[in-house]
Amino acid sequence: MAKKPENLSFEQSLTELETIVAHLEQGEVSLDDALKQFERGIKLVRQSQAKLEQAQQKVSILLNEDDAEFVPFTVESE
């Protein structure tokens, strides 16, 4: 049984989407199977979009923290 889209990593979702697109482009699937694959693809796209938006929000929050003080990184020699 396929994992739910929300349980897949972003990379796993992209890989599965590529597979679905390849199958649909071949045109050798029945209409029912094509619809099921299309529906799965839509769910994967929506979940992937949500993950990207969450990542973007996290980056934005990290970059806008007022109390974050950045100092140059130096390597101590032995």
Secondary structure, 3 states (H helix, E strand, C coil): CCCCHHHCCHHHHHHHHHHHHHHHHHCCCCHHHHHHHHHHHHHHHHHHHHHHHHHHHHHHHHHCCCCCCCCCCCCCCC
